[in-house]
């Protein structure tokens, strides 16, 4: 995946650009107010540090819609013969506008181009909206990982198999 890619999935212009420190700060504060991060009691500072961080194999992008900061996506490459969507956060003002769908398509196309066989993502067991979203886009439930993020909560692992060749 590269920065500054645009996809015509949403009726709006959706662009994926490398994460900046300013965007990480703004997004961390805003996303900490909504589930699943609010339920897990992540602070804005914790999310901002994660989004601004750098680590091998994990690319962080800000999602821009019509020139406005709308969310973040973090992709971990080379995870179980594919790519792992480690983080997808869309600000509420941009929900139900095709932005998430654009992000998944961009994730899938970039992963296919790198030769991935699988796409992976997890969604919290209490986050029915995220579960339905991933299933609508071809992801299948693989299993539940209890206590991954917090005791008493489970994370559902989803996989989408990619066609090779």
CORTA-V582831 format. One record per helix or strand of 3 or more residues. SS is the DSSP state (h for helix, s for strand). FROM is the first residue (numbers start at 1). TO is the last residue. Records with the same first field share a line. If there is no record, write none. Layout:
SS=FROM-TO, FROM-TO
This chain:
s=5-7, 14-18, 58-65, 68-76, 82-90, 118-124, 140-146, 154-161
h=21-31, 44-52, 92-94, 99-113, 128-136
